[in-house]
């Protein structure tokens, strides 16, 4: 059994008005595979995973409606991400017999909990986009 302190380097973080030790750093690729924080976050923090989860926040959607809602996601990428999110317990896939066969996706309780954590980040991003754009401009074309 690998001790938690050997797997990840602890970092003091304030969360929900308390301080916890969150192990986020690792010493090797092998340890990275065992880090629970990296294992979970790597599956829900990508561009498409967040957008998919947020698109399903209001209720179940069929595959085609989900693809239309998101817009620019390739079908293969959407399918792959849906499978991964289903595998990790964030959503369920329901097949209704046809004709035509209807496949729909819906967030689980775990997926709904994730939405409550993502929404503040989404609003933060919306509120700060101009600051980010200005920082990018300053970085690309520094004054002086």
C-alpha positions in Angstrom: 0.0 0.0 0.0 1.4 3.4 -1.0 1.0 6.1 1.7 -0.9 9.1 0.7 1.9 11.5 1.6 4.2 9.6 -0.8 1.8 9.6 -3.7 1.1 13.4 -3.8 2.7 16.4 -2.3 0.2 18.1 0.1 -0.8 21.7 -0.5 -2.8 23.7 2.0 -6.0 25.0 0.4 -9.0 26.8 1.9 -12.3 25.2 0.9 -15.8 25.7 2.4 -14.4 27.8 5.2 -11.9 25.2 6.3 -8.3 24.4 5.5 -7.6 20.9 4.1 -4.4 19.3 2.9 -5.0 18.5 -0.8 -2.3 16.3 -2.4 -1.7 17.7 -5.8 2.0 17.3 -6.6 3.7 14.1 -7.6 7.3 12.9 -8.0 6.8 10.6 -11.0 4.4 9.5 -13.8 3.6 6.4 -11.8 2.6 8.4 -8.8 0.5 10.7 -11.0 -1.6 7.7 -12.0 -2.3 7.0 -8.3 -3.1 10.6 -7.3 -6.9 10.7 -6.7 -7.2 14.4 -7.4 -5.5 14.2 -10.8 -7.4 11.0 -11.7 -10.8 12.7 -11.1 -10.0 16.2 -12.4 -8.4 15.1 -15.6 -11.7 13.5 -16.6 -14.0 16.5 -15.9 -12.0 19.6 -16.6 -11.4 19.4 -20.3 -13.1 21.7 -22.7 -15.7 19.3 -23.9 -16.4 17.5 -20.6 -17.3 20.8 -18.9 -19.5 21.9 -21.9 -21.3 18.6 -22.0 -22.0 18.6 -18.3 -23.3 22.2 -18.5 -25.4 21.4 -21.5 -27.1 18.6 -19.6 -27.7 20.7 -16.5 -31.3 21.5 -17.4 -32.3 18.0 -18.1 -31.8 15.0 -20.3 -31.0 15.4 -24.0 -30.9 13.1 -27.0 -27.6 12.7 -28.7 -28.5 14.9 -31.7 -30.0 17.6 -29.5 -26.9 17.6 -27.3 -24.7 17.9 -30.4 -26.9 20.8 -31.7 -26.8 22.5 -28.3 -23.0 22.4 -28.1 -22.5 23.2 -31.8 -18.9 22.8 -32.7 -18.1 19.4 -31.2 -17.2 16.7 -33.6 -19.4 13.6 -33.3 -16.5 11.3 -32.5 -15.3 13.6 -29.7 -18.8 13.9 -28.3 -19.3 10.2 -28.3 -15.9 9.5 -26.6 -16.5 12.2 -23.9 -20.0 10.9 -23.2 -18.7 7.4 -22.7 -16.0 8.6 -20.3 -18.5 10.7 -18.3 -20.8 7.8 -18.2 -18.0 5.4 -17.1 -17.1 7.8 -14.2 -20.7 8.1 -13.0 -21.5 11.7 -14.1 -24.3 10.8 -16.5 -26.5 8.0 -17.6 -27.2 6.8 -21.1 -30.8 5.6 -21.8 -31.8 3.8 -25.0 -35.5 3.8 -25.8 -36.7 1.3 -28.4 -37.8 2.8 -31.7 -38.4 3.1 -34.3 -36.3 5.1 -34.4 -34.1 4.1 -31.4 -33.6 7.2 -29.2 -30.5 7.5 -27.1 -30.6 10.2 -24.4 -28.2 11.3 -21.7 -28.9 12.7 -18.2 -26.8 13.8 -15.3 -26.6 11.6 -12.3 -26.5 13.1 -8.7 -22.8 13.2 -9.0 -23.1 15.1 -12.3 -25.5 17.6 -10.8 -23.1 18.1 -7.9 -20.4 18.9 -10.4 -22.7 21.4 -12.1 -23.1 23.3 -8.8 -19.3 23.6 -8.6 -18.8 24.5 -12.2 -21.4 27.3 -12.4 -19.4 29.8 -10.2 -16.4 29.2 -12.5 -18.5 29.8 -15.6 -19.8 33.1 -14.1 -16.3 34.1 -13.1 -15.1 33.4 -16.6 -17.9 35.6 -18.1 -17.2 38.4 -15.6 -13.5 38.3 -16.2 -13.2 37.8 -20.0 -12.2 41.4 -20.7 -9.5 41.3 -18.0 -8.1 38.1 -19.6 -8.3 39.7 -23.1 -6.4 42.7 -21.9 -3.7 40.6 -20.2 -3.3 38.6 -23.5 -2.9 41.9 -25.4 -0.4 43.2 -22.9 1.5 39.9 -23.1 1.6 39.9 -26.9 2.4 43.6 -27.4 4.1 44.9 -24.2 4.2 48.6 -23.8 7.6 50.3 -24.1 
